[in-house]
Amino acid sequence: MNTSKKRKEEVKWFAVYTRPKTEKKVEERLSAAGFDTFLPLQTVEKKWSDRKKRMKVPLINSYVFVKSTCKNLGQIYSIPGVINILKYLGNYAIVKDSEIENLRILSTNSHFKTTIRSTPVHVVKGAKVTVTEGPFKGLYGVYQDKAGKNKVIIVMETLGSCVEVTLPLKCLQTV
C-alpha cells in the first residue's frame, strides 16, 4: 500500500499569446472558462482628424497572463483568439510573481507627474532600484539616466521585453 500523498501541482503565471487586437476578448473568454487572468492596460490618447479620445489599450500587445497549473494549460488552446502559450526550451515559460506585480503597478498608474527635488540623490546607472513613494511604490527595476531624465527600466525576462518609466530620483532607492 502506497501511503505517500500526491503532491498538489503548484499554480503559476503563464503568458498566453493572442491574435492582434483580441487581448480583451481573450481575457474575458479565459475568465469565463474559470481561469485567473490578468491583462495589464494603459490609458492612451488616440487622435483622429475630428476628435481625441482616451482609451485603455494593452500594456504589452498580444499577451494575456493566466494563473494555472501546467496540467490545465491545454484547455487554453480551445479559447478563440489564443495562438499559443509562451514556451522556453520546450516547456511552458513561467512568469515570475514579481513581474506580474510590476505590471499591476504600471497598469494601475498610467499617469505620473514628476516633481523636482533640490537635494540631489545619487543612483548609479545600471543599479537595481525599487520605487519607495508615489503611485509606483513597490515597482522594481534597473536605473538608467537617459537624455537627462531619470528612468526605471522594468525588465520582463520571460517575455524578453521591457517597460520604461520616468520618475524623480527622490522616489528611488537602490536594492
Helices and strands as residue ranges (DSSP letters): E 12-18, H 23-32, E 36-38, E 41-47, E 52-58, E 63-68, G 70-78, E 82-85, E 87-88, E 91-92, E 94-95, H 97-108, E 128-131, E 140-146, E 149-156, E 161-166, G 169-171, E 172-174
